[in-house]
């Protein structure tokens, strides 16, 4: 029994050591983020709906713990609003901080490639904004208009370049909840849907 127990312990230790050498559970990385977004707001009384479209791009860093990912990003975005069938209005430009946490389940397709479906949340915090080239100085007004929570889900992939270095790609779909400014006029809104397609390309390093 002692020999058997010793053998099992040796196998467990050797297996854990080999796994740790091959693929660490923890990693950090960074890359670029792209984010097209859109929305439609319909008001009570049957007036013209407002359609929003825009695009964001920036930088993103992440910390990965196999079944979870925490990320931090800087996103520069431009959006336009269109009322009814008219032309789009002047652009709104914004600089934003993004904070996110994802739960994920990775599984291997080969020795180098793994996929992971994910679901989580992210929160956008506005840092600066301008409308039609005019800077919006009121920080509370910007926070009420821009700061928002989103539910995100999608799929990602890791491709190993070495035992420590890998490429990561993610694509998802996000449902963005109403901002404070929108909640304040909830009785005037019949329906409001906002979506986005977050895309990330990054390089990761296993610690």
N, C-alpha and C positions, 0 to 999 in steps of 0.2 A: 504493500500500500504506500509506503514511504517513497519507493522508487517511482511508482505510478504518479503520485502527487508531485514529486519533484519534476518528472518529465512534463506534466501538464503545465506547471509553473514556468518551466523553461520555454515551452512552446508559446505560452501566452506572452511572456516577456519578449521573446524573439519576434513574435508576430507584431506586437505593439511597436517595437523598435523599428521594424521594417516598414510598417505603415507610416509611422511618424517621419521616417526618412523619405518615403516616397511621396506622401501628400500630407502636409500639415493641415490641421483643422482650421487654423486661423490665417487670414491673409489681409493685406491692404492693397489698395490700388487707386488709380485715377484715370480720367479720360475726358471725353467730350459728351455732351448731352444735347439732344435735339428734341423739340417739343411742339409740333403743330397742335393747335387747339381750336375749338369752335363752340358755338352755343346758340340757343334760340330762346327768346323771352316773349311770352304772350301776356298782354295785359287785360284786365277786366274791362268789359264794355265792348269788346270786339274790335279794338283799334289795330293799327298796323303792328306786326310783330317786329322785334329787333333781332337781327342775326349778327353774331360776332364771329370773326375769323382772325386768326393770328398765327404767329410762329415765334418760337423762342430757341435760343441756342446759348451754350455756355460750357462751363467746366463742372466736373463732378468727381468727388473722391468717395471711397467706400471702405468700410471695415466689414469683413466677412467672417462668420463663425459657423460655417457649413450649413446650418439650418436657418440662419438669420443673416440679414444684411442691413447695416446702418449706413446711410449715405448723406452727404452734405454737398450742396451745389450752389453755383452762382449762375443765374439765368437772366439773359437779356432778351426782352420780348417786345414785339410790336403787334398791335391789334387794331382792327377797324370795325366799326359798327355800321350796319346798313338797316335803315328803317323802311319796312315794306318793300316796294319794288324800286325805290329810289337808289341813288348812288351812295357808295360808302362815304362816311364822314372822314374827317381828318384823323390821322393816326395817333394812337396813344402809345408812347414808348415807356418801358419800365425796366428797372433793375431790381432783381429779387434774390433773396436767399431761400433755398429749399432744404428742408429737413425731412428725411424719410426713414422708415423702418419696414422691412419686408420679412415675411416668413417664407421659406422655400424648401423644396424637397429635391435634392440632386440625385440623379441616377446616371450611371455610366453607359454610353453607347459603344465605346471602345477604350483602349488604353489612354488615348489622348483627348477624347471628346466626351463631355457630359452635358446633360440638359437639366434644367430645373424650372418647373412651374413655380410661380410665386404669387403672393397676395399680401397687401399691406396698405399703409397710409403714408401720405406725405403732406407737409404743411408749407405753404408759400408765405413768405414774409417780405413785404415790399420795402425796398431801401430808397428808391427814388423813382420819380415819374414825371412825364411831361405830356401835355395835350396840345397838338397842333404846333409843336415847337415851344410852347410856353411851360416853364417849369412849375410843378405843383409843390408849393412849399409847405402846405399844411400837412404835417405828419399824421395827425389823427384822421384827416379826410382820406389820405392815401391808404392808411391801414384799414379803414372801414370799407374802402372800395376794392382793395386788392387782396388782402390777407384771406386765405381760404384753405380749408382742409379737403383732401381728395382721397377717395378709395381707389387703389390701383391693383391691377392683376395682369398677369402675362406670362411670358416664358423667357428664359435666358439660356445661354450656352457658354461653356468654358472650353477652350482649346489649349492644351498644354504645349508650350514651346520648349520648356525644360521641366525638371522635377519641381522647380520653385516658381518659374515664370509662366504666366498664361495670359491668353487673350479672353476678354469677356464681352459678350454682346447681350443686350436685353431689349425687348420690345413689349410694350404693354398697352393697356387701355385704362384711362382714369376717368372717374366720375367725380366732378368737382361740386362740392356743396355750396350753398349760398353764402355770400359775404355778409358782414354785418349791415352794410348799406342796403343790400337786397332784403335782408330779414326785416329791416325797419319799415319797408314798404310792402310787406308780405300781403297785406289786404288789397293791394292794387295789382298784384301779379296773379294771373290765372295759372300759368305754368312756366317753368324755367328749367332748361336742361343745358348743362355745360360738360363737355367732354374734352379729352386730350389723348395724344398718343405719344407717351414718353419713349424715347429711343436713346440707348447709351452704348458707347463703345469705349472700352477701357483696357488697361493692362494691369494685371494683378500680380502680387508677389507673396508667396507663402512664407510665413515666418518660421 
